Amino acid sequence: MTASEPALTGRILIADDNQQNRELLEAYLADEGHEIRMAIDGRDTLDKMSEDLPDLVLLDIMMPRLSGYEVCQQIKQDKAMRDVPVLMVTALKEMGDIEKAVAAGADDFLTKPVHRLELTTGVRSLLLVRHLSTGRDRLLAYGAEGEGTHAPGADRK
């Protein structure tokens, strides 16, 4: 990001059962101005999302109660949550793991150990998509409201 580029920040939910991993991701992202929340397992992730929808979820795959795959599938199947990008962050490196994450609906995939630049670049890209999508939805809703108030032929006498 150059000095002339505006900062793109958002509300990020970091979901990982390992405290050190959560703290590392938070340290990398807090400097970017993001609002960070934490979840300690799969169930906690879904509970926190239903309380306050984030702009992005960083989701570990290997977690207790519900795996990251299961959480991602539930997010993408829920009408209220499905547009929230999910960035899988995991120590799993096999192609089958990546394919399973994509099949679950993951928007991107990073392997541990996470490199700061790779993380911040991926987060920035997914937040940009999220903000553009949210803005588009607001414009479409506004346009639909406007069309509803002026029925075709209403100006005619």
C-alpha positions in Angstrom: 0.0 0.0 0.0 1.4 3.4 -1.0 1.0 6.6 1.0 -1.7 7.8 -1.4 -3.8 4.6 -1.1 -6.6 4.8 1.5 -6.4 2.2 4.2 -8.9 -0.6 3.7 -9.9 -1.9 7.1 -12.6 -4.1 8.4 -14.0 -6.3 11.2 -12.1 -9.6 11.2 -12.9 -12.7 13.2 -9.9 -14.9 13.8 -10.9 -18.5 14.6 -8.1 -20.8 15.9 -8.0 -23.1 18.9 -4.3 -22.2 19.5 -3.9 -19.0 21.4 -0.4 -18.2 20.0 -1.7 -18.5 16.4 -4.6 -16.1 17.2 -2.2 -13.6 18.9 0.2 -13.7 15.9 -2.5 -13.1 13.4 -3.9 -10.3 15.5 -0.5 -8.7 15.8 0.0 -8.8 12.0 -3.5 -7.3 11.4 -3.9 -4.9 14.2 -1.2 -2.6 12.8 -3.3 -2.3 9.7 -6.2 -0.8 11.7 -8.6 -3.7 11.6 -11.1 -4.4 14.4 -10.2 -7.9 15.6 -12.3 -10.4 17.4 -11.3 -14.0 18.4 -13.0 -17.4 18.4 -11.5 -20.4 20.1 -13.3 -23.2 18.2 -15.8 -23.9 15.5 -18.9 -23.5 17.6 -17.6 -20.2 19.1 -17.0 -19.0 15.5 -20.6 -19.4 14.4 -21.9 -18.0 17.7 -19.7 -14.8 17.3 -20.8 -14.5 13.7 -24.4 -14.6 14.6 -23.9 -11.9 17.3 -22.0 -9.5 15.0 -21.2 -10.3 11.4 -17.6 -9.6 10.5 -16.3 -8.5 7.1 -13.8 -11.4 7.0 -13.2 -14.7 8.8 -9.7 -16.2 9.2 -10.5 -19.8 9.9 -8.2 -22.6 11.1 -9.2 -26.0 9.8 -8.2 -28.3 12.7 -10.4 -27.1 15.6 -12.5 -28.8 18.3 -16.3 -29.0 18.3 -16.6 -28.2 14.6 -13.8 -28.3 12.0 -13.0 -25.3 9.8 -14.5 -27.2 6.9 -17.8 -27.7 8.8 -17.8 -24.0 9.9 -17.1 -22.8 6.4 -19.9 -24.9 4.9 -22.4 -23.6 7.5 -21.3 -20.0 6.8 -21.7 -20.4 3.1 -25.1 -22.1 3.5 -26.5 -19.4 5.8 -28.2 -16.5 3.9 -27.1 -13.9 6.5 -23.5 -15.1 6.5 -22.7 -16.4 3.0 -21.2 -13.2 1.6 -18.6 -13.0 4.3 -15.3 -14.1 2.8 -13.5 -17.0 4.5 -9.7 -17.2 4.5 -8.6 -20.7 5.6 -5.4 -20.6 7.6 -3.9 -24.0 8.4 -0.9 -26.2 8.8 -2.4 -28.7 6.4 -0.5 -28.6 3.0 -1.8 -31.4 0.9 -3.6 -30.7 -2.3 -6.6 -32.7 -1.0 -6.8 -30.3 2.0 -6.9 -27.3 -0.3 -9.5 -29.0 -2.5 -11.6 -29.8 0.5 -11.4 -26.2 1.7 -12.5 -24.9 -1.7 -15.3 -27.4 -1.8 -16.5 -26.1 1.7 -16.7 -22.6 0.2 -13.4 -21.1 1.3 -12.5 -17.9 -0.6 -8.8 -18.2 -0.1 -6.2 -20.5 1.6 -3.0 -19.8 3.5 -0.6 -22.3 5.0 1.1 -22.0 8.3 3.6 -20.6 9.1 1.8 -17.5 7.8 4.0 -14.8 6.3 2.9 -11.3 7.2 2.9 -9.9 3.7 1.0 -12.8 2.3 -1.6 -12.5 5.1 -2.0 -8.7 4.8 -2.2 -8.9 1.0 -4.8 -11.7 1.1 -6.9 -9.9 3.7 -6.8 -6.6 1.8 -7.9 -8.3 -1.4 -10.8 -10.1 0.3 -11.9 -7.0 2.2 -11.9 -5.1 -1.1 -14.2 -7.7 -2.6 -16.4 -7.6 0.5 -16.7 -3.8 0.5 -17.4 -3.7 -3.3 -20.0 -6.4 -2.9 -21.7 -4.7 0.1 -21.7 -1.4 -1.8 -23.2 -3.0 -4.9 -25.9 -4.6 -2.7 -26.8 -1.2 -1.2 -27.0 0.4 -4.6 -29.2 -2.4 -5.9 -31.5 -2.1 -2.8 -31.7 1.6 -3.2 -32.5 1.3 -6.9 -35.2 -1.3 -6.1 -36.7 1.1 -3.5 -36.7 3.9 -6.1 -38.4 1.8 -8.7 -41.1 0.7 -6.2 -42.0 4.3 -5.4 -42.6 5.2 -9.0 -44.8 2.7 -10.7 -44.6 2.6 -14.5 -47.1 5.0 -16.0 -47.7 6.8 -12.6 -46.8 10.2 -14.2 -49.5 9.8 -16.9 -52.9 11.5 -16.4 
